[in-house]
Amino acid sequence: VVAQGIERLRSPDRSLLIITHHTPLLDDVRPDRVHVLLGGRIVACGGIEPAQQVEADGYGAHQVEVPA
């Protein structure tokens, strides 16, 4: 239902920012760009691939030092 609502709002005149921890939503929303955040920093950008990598492998490939 959420994905369908987002897709209905899609248009060249509109920007949407979706923040989710539920990556299967991205299968239905088909985002133009994905940014993966870890420790308050963007650690990966691209199409759907960075989200798929995190879903499959976890955040281990994107280790970031987080200040104490």
KADA-V472633 format. One record per residue. N is the residue number from 1. PHI is phi in whole degrees, 0 to 359 (NA if undefined). BURIAL is + if it has 24 or more other ideal C-beta (glycine too) atoms within 12 Angstrom, else -. D_LAST is the distance of its C-alpha to the last C-alpha in Angstrom with 2 decimals. Layout:
# KADA-V472633
n: (N;N)
phi: (PHI;PHI)
burial: (BURIAL;BURIAL)
d_last: (D_LAST;D_LAST)
This chain:
# KADA-V472633
n: (1;2;3;4;5;6;7;8;9;10;11;12;13;14;15;16;17;18;19;20;21;22;23;24;25;26;27;28;29;30;31;32;33;34;35;36;37;38;39;40;41;42;43;44;45;46;47;48;49;50;51;52;53;54;55;56;57;58;59;60;61;62;63;64;65;66;67;68)
phi: (NA;297;299;296;296;296;297;294;279;301;196;296;270;227;251;232;245;243;247;213;254;253;298;301;302;290;292;265;276;53;292;284;222;233;237;260;254;212;62;79;235;284;248;201;221;161;283;283;303;301;292;295;296;296;298;280;247;79;273;306;286;239;295;226;285;257;300;286)
burial: (-;-;-;-;-;-;-;-;-;-;-;-;-;-;-;-;-;+;-;+;-;-;+;-;+;+;-;-;+;-;+;-;-;+;+;+;-;-;-;-;-;-;+;+;-;-;-;+;-;+;+;-;-;+;-;-;-;-;-;-;-;-;-;-;-;-;-;-)
d_last: (40.00;36.75;37.20;40.82;39.97;37.45;40.04;42.68;40.57;40.15;42.09;42.02;41.77;38.62;34.94;32.95;29.23;28.56;25.18;25.51;23.99;27.62;28.49;32.15;32.66;32.35;35.46;37.50;35.90;36.06;33.38;34.05;30.44;27.34;23.73;21.06;17.60;14.51;10.93;12.70;14.60;18.20;18.51;22.25;25.30;28.92;31.59;31.20;30.22;26.39;26.56;29.10;27.01;24.04;26.67;28.28;25.48;22.27;19.12;19.23;20.95;18.19;15.14;12.34;9.12;6.41;3.80;0.00)
